[in-house]
Amino acid sequence: ELAPGAAEALADVVAGVKAGQRAVIAGYTDSTRDAAKNAELAKQRAFAVRDSWTALGVAEGKLELKKPEAVENAGSNAAARRVEVVLAK
């Protein structure tokens, strides 16, 4: 489920990829399960985003999966369950 405003942000990412940048994708989870299950959920969220973009014709070589650097416990559990995407050169 996309957050409000996500479609515009995703369009910016697709435009950046078409211009030669890479999209770095990281999945996150809340802290309600054990660490191993959370790591798998985060990975599956990132894979789902990657797979949706490759299905739309974005070259897989332009998409990089990144493991989150830290689990964030601040805020709501719903906000913690997310995927972040940034453009990189």
N, C-alpha and C positions, 0 to 999 in steps of 0.2 A: 504494500500500500504506500503510495507516494504522499509525502507531506505537501501542504499547500506551498505553491511556488516551485516545487521540485521540477516540474516539466520545463520551466524556463531555464533552470540551472542545468538540467540534463542537455537541453539544446545547446547551451554554451559549451558544455564539455564535448559534445559531438562535433561542433564547429571547430573547437581547438584541436581535436584529433585529426579532423580533415586538413587542418593547417599544419600538421606535422608534429603536434605534441602527443604525449602519452597520457592516458588516464590511469591514475593510481587509485585502486579500489581497496578499501578496508572495511570489514564487517565488525560490528560491536554487539555486545549482549548486555543484559542486566546482570546482577549478581545473585540471582535467586536459585541457581543450580550449582552443581560442582564444576570445578575449573575445566575438566576434560570435556564435559558436555557443552559448556559455554564456548570453548575453543572450536568445537565442531559446528555449533550453531553460527558463530561468527564467520567461519569459513564458508558455510552453505549460503549465508546471506550474500557474501561477496561473489561466490560462484553464480548465484541467481542473477545478479546485476551483469556480470561478465557475459553470461549466456544470453541474456536478453539483448545486449548490444551486438554480440556476434550474429544473432539471428536477424538483426536489422542491417547486417552488412559491415559492421565495424570490424576491421582486421584485428584478430586476436593478438597479434604482435604489438599492437598499439595500446593494449590493456595489460596493466600490471597489478597483480594481487599483492597486497601488503598486509602483514599481520599487525593488528593494533599494538601500539607500544605499551599501553597501560589500560587496565579496566577502569572505567569511570563509574563511581558509585554516587556521584552527586546528581540531584534531580530525580525525576520519576523513572520508573522502570521502563515505561513506554518510550521515553526519550532516549534511554540507553540502548534500546534495541534498534539499531540503525545501520546504514551503510554510508560511509563518507567517500567522496570522490574528489580528487584534486588533479589539476593539470600539471604536468612536468615536461621539461624539455627533453 
